[in-house]
Amino acid sequence: MSSMNLLPHLDLAPDSPPILHAKPGDDPASWAAEHHDPLRALVLEHGCVLVRGLGLSDPATTEAVFRRLTSGLMPDREPFAPRRSYGDGVYSTTKWPPNQQMCMHHEVSYGLEFPGLLLFACLEAPATGGATALADASAVLRDLPRELVSRFEREGWLLTRSYHEEIGASVEEAFGTDDRAAVERYCRRHAIEFDWRSDGSLHTRQRRGAVLRHPDSGLPCWFNQIAFLNEWTMEPEVHEYLVDMYGADGLPFNTRFGDGDPIDAEVVRTINGVYDAHTVREPWQDGDLLLVDNIRTAHSREPFEGPREVLAALGDPVSRTDGEVSGV
């Protein structure tokens, strides 16, 4: 079936992602397998598609649907916050306070390998809020100040992390082990500079490119987590508490310009402002499936009230080929 056959069931509105209305019958996994090619064509064309009507209600069915739509699922590497595992490659969304905005970002954009496709399934929609909002990364790149983009194109961006047991992902959660030798081997393979402090805590630095050309479409995209993982995106009281607890250089995560210079609050406001101008959203409904091109499209999570169960998977691994400088 071509993507054209799905167009009568596809809603296109300027403030929401494309919504495809599905009638899967009794087997969502079979429907997903049958519609694999046209769904992937829609994602390539629009950067995302929300499938409504699949009736996804349990992790096993959700995993089966995910696997029909990808070439393979990948483990969640170097997470900045813990997730619950629902199976091999299927997770909860990142644990984040429900009353706080999770700002726009691209999943694992600090990695040398990252997912090309994100898959989300809503098993239980929240009472209010909680949308997974989306933004076109090529449009964001186009509308950011040219001088700011040029600097990041020259230098890349630097992610610094400090691993604490009390907050964020622990060493074991981030690397899959707390064995120092194994962690160090991982860091060397992935161009991550590491330092074990006298208190036993791990501090890391990694430099990555900020702009990536899409491997299929060729579109240049703003692809990073510069604003999201920056200290100025934190709630002021959270920032103050963490600085008091760990010091300015011991924050669980922070971002800098590629040469190590700090990024000020105005730069973060500028980036988030451009994201806001290009944000589209659609409230979750029970059973929804959302496919997101992780390079073309940034995503966020909006504050919510009430229970919210959204499963996630990272599909179609991509290795960096953007010529970025990754040494630190």
C-alpha positions in Angstrom: 0.0 0.0 0.0 1.4 3.4 -0.9 1.3 6.5 1.3 -1.2 8.0 -1.1 -3.7 5.3 -0.1 -3.6 6.6 3.5 -4.1 10.3 2.6 -8.0 10.2 2.8 -7.5 9.2 6.5 -4.7 11.7 7.1 -5.5 15.0 8.9 -3.1 17.8 8.3 -3.5 20.9 10.5 -0.9 23.7 11.0 -0.8 23.4 14.8 -0.7 19.6 15.2 1.3 16.7 13.8 -0.2 14.7 10.9 -2.9 12.4 12.3 -3.6 9.1 10.6 -6.9 7.4 11.6 -6.5 3.6 11.6 -8.8 0.7 11.6 -6.6 -2.2 12.7 -9.2 -4.8 13.5 -8.2 -7.3 16.1 -4.4 -7.3 15.5 -2.5 -3.9 15.7 0.8 -5.7 15.0 -0.5 -7.1 11.7 -1.8 -3.7 10.7 1.6 -2.2 11.5 3.4 -4.8 9.4 1.0 -4.2 6.4 1.4 -0.4 6.6 5.2 -0.3 7.4 6.2 1.3 4.1 3.6 4.0 3.8 4.0 4.9 7.5 7.7 5.3 7.1 7.1 7.3 3.9 4.8 9.7 5.9 7.5 10.1 8.6 10.1 10.9 6.0 7.8 13.4 4.4 6.5 15.1 7.5 9.0 14.3 10.2 6.4 12.5 12.3 2.9 10.9 12.2 0.4 10.2 15.0 -1.6 7.0 14.4 -5.0 7.1 16.2 -7.3 4.2 16.5 -4.9 1.3 17.0 -6.1 0.8 20.6 -2.7 0.0 22.1 -3.3 -1.0 25.7 -0.5 -3.2 27.0 3.3 -3.5 26.7 3.4 -6.8 24.8 1.1 -5.6 22.0 3.0 -2.3 21.9 6.4 -4.0 21.6 5.0 -6.1 18.7 3.9 -3.0 16.9 7.2 -1.2 17.5 9.1 -4.1 16.1 7.0 -4.3 12.9 7.9 -0.7 12.2 11.7 -0.6 12.7 14.8 -2.4 11.5 15.7 -2.9 15.1 15.4 -1.4 18.6 18.4 -0.2 20.5 19.1 0.0 24.3 18.8 3.4 26.0 22.5 4.4 26.3 23.8 7.2 28.6 20.4 8.3 29.8 20.3 11.5 31.9 17.4 10.2 34.0 16.2 6.7 34.7 13.5 4.8 32.8 11.5 1.7 33.6 12.1 -1.2 31.3 9.0 -3.0 29.8 11.0 -5.5 27.8 13.9 -5.7 25.4 14.2 -2.1 24.0 10.8 -0.9 25.3 10.8 1.7 28.1 8.8 4.2 30.0 9.3 7.7 29.0 12.0 9.5 31.0 11.1 10.1 34.6 10.7 13.9 35.0 8.6 15.9 37.4 5.0 16.0 36.0 4.6 19.7 36.9 7.7 20.7 34.9 8.2 21.2 31.2 10.6 18.8 29.5 12.1 21.1 26.8 12.7 20.3 23.1 15.5 17.9 22.4 16.6 15.1 20.1 17.0 11.7 21.8 20.7 10.7 22.5 22.0 13.5 20.3 25.0 13.6 22.6 25.9 10.0 21.5 28.1 8.7 18.6 25.2 6.4 17.9 21.6 7.5 18.3 18.1 6.4 17.2 16.9 7.5 13.8 13.3 6.8 14.7 11.4 7.3 18.0 8.3 5.3 18.8 5.8 6.3 21.5 2.6 4.6 22.5 0.0 6.1 24.9 -1.5 3.4 27.1 -3.1 5.9 29.5 -3.6 9.6 28.6 -3.3 12.1 31.5 -6.3 14.0 32.7 -4.8 17.3 31.4 -1.7 18.3 29.6 1.2 15.9 29.0 1.4 16.2 25.2 4.5 15.1 23.4 5.0 18.3 21.5 7.1 18.4 18.3 9.2 20.9 16.3 10.7 20.8 12.8 14.5 20.9 13.3 15.2 22.1 9.8 12.9 25.1 10.3 14.4 25.8 13.8 17.9 25.8 12.2 16.7 28.3 9.5 15.2 30.7 12.0 18.0 30.7 14.7 20.4 33.7 14.6 23.0 33.1 11.9 25.9 34.1 14.1 24.9 31.7 16.8 24.5 28.8 14.4 27.8 29.6 12.8 29.6 29.4 16.1 28.0 26.0 16.9 28.8 24.8 13.4 32.5 25.7 13.9 32.9 24.5 17.5 30.1 22.0 18.2 28.7 21.8 21.7 30.1 20.3 24.9 28.0 18.2 27.4 29.4 17.9 30.9 27.9 15.4 33.3 28.4 14.6 37.0 27.0 11.4 38.3 25.4 11.4 41.7 23.4 8.7 43.5 20.9 11.2 44.8 19.7 12.7 41.5 19.6 11.9 37.8 20.9 8.6 36.3 23.5 6.8 38.3 26.7 5.4 36.7 25.1 2.0 36.6 21.9 3.3 35.0 23.8 5.3 32.4 26.5 2.7 31.4 24.8 -0.6 32.4 27.5 -1.3 34.9 29.3 0.3 37.9 32.6 -1.5 37.1 35.1 1.3 36.6 37.2 -0.5 34.0 34.1 -1.2 31.9 32.9 2.4 32.2 36.3 3.6 31.2 36.3 1.3 28.1 32.9 2.6 27.1 34.0 6.2 27.5 37.1 5.7 25.3 35.1 4.0 22.6 32.6 6.8 22.5 34.9 9.8 22.7 34.0 10.7 26.2 36.6 12.2 28.6 36.2 11.0 32.1 37.4 11.8 35.6 36.9 10.0 38.9 36.8 12.5 41.7 38.2 11.8 45.2 34.7 11.2 46.5 34.2 8.4 44.0 31.9 10.4 41.7 32.3 10.3 37.9 32.5 13.4 35.8 32.5 13.3 32.0 32.8 15.7 29.0 31.9 15.0 25.4 31.8 17.3 22.4 29.4 16.7 19.5 28.3 18.5 16.4 25.2 20.7 16.7 24.0 20.5 13.1 23.4 17.3 11.2 22.4 16.6 7.6 19.5 14.1 7.4 20.9 10.9 5.8 17.8 10.4 3.6 16.5 13.8 2.7 19.8 15.7 3.0 18.1 18.5 5.0 20.4 20.2 7.5 18.8 20.0 11.0 19.5 21.6 14.4 20.3 18.3 16.2 21.4 18.6 19.8 20.4 19.1 23.4 22.1 22.4 24.0 19.1 24.2 25.5 17.5 21.2 27.3 20.5 20.0 29.2 21.7 23.5 30.1 21.6 24.9 33.6 19.5 27.9 32.6 16.6 25.6 31.5 16.3 24.3 35.1 13.7 25.8 37.4 15.5 28.6 39.4 14.9 27.0 42.7 16.2 23.6 41.4 19.2 25.3 39.9 20.0 27.1 43.2 19.6 23.9 45.2 21.9 21.9 42.9 24.6 24.5 42.9 24.4 24.7 46.7 24.6 20.9 46.9 27.2 20.1 44.3 28.8 23.3 43.2 28.6 25.0 39.8 31.0 22.4 38.3 29.1 19.5 39.8 25.7 19.9 38.2 24.2 16.5 37.0 24.4 17.9 33.5 25.2 21.2 31.7 26.1 22.4 28.2 28.8 24.7 26.9 30.0 26.0 23.6 32.4 23.6 22.0 35.5 25.5 23.1 34.4 25.3 26.7 32.9 28.8 27.1 29.7 28.9 29.2 26.4 29.4 27.5 24.4 32.3 29.0 20.7 32.4 29.8 20.0 34.6 26.8 21.3 32.0 24.3 19.1 29.4 25.9 16.0 31.7 25.8 16.7 32.4 22.1 16.9 28.7 21.2 13.8 27.8 23.2 12.0 30.8 21.7 12.6 29.5 18.2 11.5 26.0 19.2 8.3 27.6 20.6 7.6 29.3 17.3 7.7 25.9 15.5 6.0 23.7 18.1 3.0 21.6 17.2 1.0 19.4 19.6 -1.9 17.0 19.8 -3.2 15.8 23.2 -2.7 12.1 23.8 -5.6 9.7 23.6 -5.6 6.2 24.9 -4.2 3.8 22.3 -2.3 6.4 20.2 1.0 5.6 18.4 3.4 8.3 17.5 6.4 7.9 15.1 9.0 10.6 15.2 12.1 11.1 12.9 14.6 11.8 15.6 16.9 13.9 13.3 14.2 15.9 11.5 12.0 16.5 14.6 12.7 17.6 18.1 10.3 16.5 20.9 9.3 17.7 24.4 6.9 16.7 27.1 4.5 19.2 28.6 3.4 19.3 32.2 0.4 17.2 33.2 -2.0 16.1 35.9 -3.2 12.6 36.6 -1.7 9.3 35.7 0.2 9.1 32.3 1.6 6.0 30.8 3.5 6.4 27.6 5.9 3.7 26.4 8.9 4.6 24.2 11.4 2.8 22.0 14.5 3.9 20.2 14.7 2.5 16.7 16.9 2.3 13.6 20.4 3.2 15.1 22.3 5.8 13.2 26.1 6.5 13.6 27.4 10.0 13.3 28.9 10.8 9.9 28.6 14.6 10.1 32.4 15.3 10.3 32.0 16.7 13.8 34.9 17.2 16.2 34.2 14.8 19.0 37.5 14.9 21.0 37.6 16.9 24.2 
